[in-house]
Amino acid sequence: MRIANKTALVTGGGSGLGEASSLRLAQEGARVFVTDISHDSAERVAHSIREVGGKATALHHDVTEESDWLRVHDAIAKECDSLDILVNNAGVAFSGNIEETTLADWRAVNSVNSDGVFLGMKSCLPLITKPGGSIINISSIEGIIGDPQLIAYNASKGAVRIMTKSAALHCTQAGYGIRVNSIHPGFIETPMVAAGVAAMGDAAEEFHQRIIAAIPMGHLGQAIDIANAVLFLASDESRYMTGSELVVDGGYTAH
Ligand SMILES: NC(=O)c1ccc[n+]([C@@H]2O[C@H](COP(=O)([O-])OP(=O)(O)OC[C@H]3O[C@@H](n4cnc5c(N)ncnc54)[C@H](O)[C@@H]3O)[C@@H](O)[C@H]2O)c1
């Protein structure tokens, strides 16, 4: 029980990395608020945690809406004296280069991936009142390296990387005892990646093989690989880490 008696909020907790992170945090003793724009998905995950004796609550939540954050904030404050762990995980993928991406596309991606993380940190900071709090922002290797087909996604994940450092510095200067770190997954097998590969149509298999060939470890990661990194940053085992970037990518960005 590495995070016994702690309270966690995981956004986008109804699928993929958010689902695996919610389950892993609950396994190690946290009470988890699983939020998602799809309430059914969040409820499915919360139900599976409760079924094995864990504590979980599902909430409908669009991370782009400040009013939703206030509602989630109030729901947590009503039931818990403090939030300890915030995992800003909700995100959307979008493929397009600088010439074909419209301003509307750009805003849609950045609104979820970047504004959502900003709003999450801003609205939850007052809830993290006990020392040992941890905010974990899910960026991407695409927040570190560029991809010609990911102009909006690259920008949104780069924003998450650097806003993490700004918030981390603010929290230490203010003496809050709250750490803020980012995680940078490589290619992980989740519905998001499966949809991206499938969208390639006839070229899907070739694209899949090209990704695998570029990963030094020779295979995609599993959601649990990221969930374990989330757990580490959530726990006091990472107590000397703040403003840092945890890359979990099978070696992709090593060359
Ligand atoms: N899978 C990967 O290889 C990979 C790699 C790097 C980074 N990431 C990042 O990890 C995070 C999770 O990705 P995933 O692969 O699990 O994707 P996923 O599509 O399986 O899950 C994303 C979840 O976010 C939810 N969501 C989408 N928009 C939302 C909104 N406005 N408000 C609240 N919830 C919303 C979806 O309903 C879904 O449940 C994302 O931020 C993604 O960019 C994923």
The ligand as an SDF file (V2000), in Angstrom:
LIG
                    3D

 44 48  0  0  0  0  0  0  0  0999 V2000
   -1.2590    6.0840  -25.9150 N   0  0  0  0  0  0  0  0  0  0  0  0
   -0.1230    6.6650  -26.1750 C   0  0  0  0  0  0  0  0  0  0  0  0
    0.7430    6.1200  -26.8710 O   0  0  0  0  0  0  0  0  0  0  0  0
    0.1930    8.0320  -25.6180 C   0  0  0  0  0  0  0  0  0  0  0  0
    1.4870    8.5170  -25.8050 C   0  0  0  0  0  0  0  0  0  0  0  0
    1.8140    9.7550  -25.2800 C   0  0  0  0  0  0  0  0  0  0  0  0
    0.8830   10.4810  -24.5770 C   0  0  0  0  0  0  0  0  0  0  0  0
   -0.3760   10.0040  -24.4260 N   0  0  0  0  0  0  0  0  0  0  0  0
   -1.3230   10.8180  -23.6810 C   0  0  0  0  0  0  0  0  0  0  0  0
   -1.8740   10.0550  -22.6360 O   0  0  0  0  0  0  0  0  0  0  0  0
   -3.1960   10.5220  -22.3400 C   0  0  0  0  0  0  0  0  0  0  0  0
   -4.1540    9.3510  -22.3870 C   0  0  0  0  0  0  0  0  0  0  0  0
   -4.1520    8.8220  -23.7070 O   0  0  0  0  0  0  0  0  0  0  0  0
   -4.7430    7.3720  -24.0520 P   0  0  0  0  0  0  0  0  0  0  0  0
   -3.8260    6.7900  -25.0480 O   0  0  0  0  0  0  0  0  0  0  0  0
   -5.0790    6.6470  -22.8140 O   0  0  0  0  0  0  0  0  0  0  0  0
   -6.0680    7.8190  -24.8390 O   0  0  0  0  0  0  0  0  0  0  0  0
   -7.5610    7.2550  -24.8040 P   0  0  0  0  0  0  0  0  0  0  0  0
   -8.2120    7.8580  -26.0000 O   0  0  0  0  0  0  0  0  0  0  0  0
   -7.5850    5.7920  -24.6240 O   0  0  0  0  0  0  0  0  0  0  0  0
   -8.1650    7.9220  -23.4710 O   0  0  0  0  0  0  0  0  0  0  0  0
   -8.3570    9.3020  -23.3730 C   0  0  0  0  0  0  0  0  0  0  0  0
   -9.5200    9.5540  -22.4170 C   0  0  0  0  0  0  0  0  0  0  0  0
   -9.6860   10.9810  -22.3000 O   0  0  0  0  0  0  0  0  0  0  0  0
  -11.0710   11.2620  -22.3680 C   0  0  0  0  0  0  0  0  0  0  0  0
  -11.2810   12.6380  -22.8190 N   0  0  0  0  0  0  0  0  0  0  0  0
  -11.1180   13.1330  -24.0740 C   0  0  0  0  0  0  0  0  0  0  0  0
  -11.4520   14.4290  -24.0960 N   0  0  0  0  0  0  0  0  0  0  0  0
  -11.8170   14.7700  -22.8310 C   0  0  0  0  0  0  0  0  0  0  0  0
  -12.2610   15.9600  -22.2140 C   0  0  0  0  0  0  0  0  0  0  0  0
  -12.4230   17.1060  -22.9080 N   0  0  0  0  0  0  0  0  0  0  0  0
  -12.5230   15.9500  -20.8830 N   0  0  0  0  0  0  0  0  0  0  0  0
  -12.3710   14.8080  -20.1780 C   0  0  0  0  0  0  0  0  0  0  0  0
  -11.9960   13.6390  -20.7010 N   0  0  0  0  0  0  0  0  0  0  0  0
  -11.7130   13.6250  -22.0170 C   0  0  0  0  0  0  0  0  0  0  0  0
  -11.6430   10.2340  -23.3300 C   0  0  0  0  0  0  0  0  0  0  0  0
  -13.0390   10.0850  -23.1810 O   0  0  0  0  0  0  0  0  0  0  0  0
  -10.8450    8.9890  -22.9490 C   0  0  0  0  0  0  0  0  0  0  0  0
  -11.5000    8.2570  -21.9270 O   0  0  0  0  0  0  0  0  0  0  0  0
   -3.4850   11.6260  -23.3470 C   0  0  0  0  0  0  0  0  0  0  0  0
   -3.2000   12.8820  -22.7750 O   0  0  0  0  0  0  0  0  0  0  0  0
   -2.5150   11.3210  -24.4660 C   0  0  0  0  0  0  0  0  0  0  0  0
   -2.2190   12.4540  -25.2370 O   0  0  0  0  0  0  0  0  0  0  0  0
   -0.7420    8.7960  -24.9260 C   0  0  0  0  0  0  0  0  0  0  0  0
  1  2  1  0
  2  3  2  0
  2  4  1  0
  4  5  1  0
  4 44  2  0
  5  6  2  0
  6  7  1  0
  7  8  2  0
  8  9  1  0
  8 44  1  0
  9 10  1  0
  9 42  1  0
 10 11  1  0
 11 12  1  0
 11 40  1  0
 12 13  1  0
 13 14  1  0
 14 15  2  0
 14 16  1  0
 14 17  1  0
 17 18  1  0
 18 19  2  0
 18 20  1  0
 18 21  1  0
 21 22  1  0
 22 23  1  0
 23 24  1  0
 23 38  1  0
 24 25  1  0
 25 26  1  0
 25 36  1  0
 26 27  1  0
 26 35  1  0
 27 28  2  0
 28 29  1  0
 29 30  1  0
 29 35  2  0
 30 31  1  0
 30 32  2  0
 32 33  1  0
 33 34  2  0
 34 35  1  0
 36 37  1  0
 36 38  1  0
 38 39  1  0
 40 41  1  0
 40 42  1  0
 42 43  1  0
M  CHG  2   8   1  16  -1
M  END
$$$$
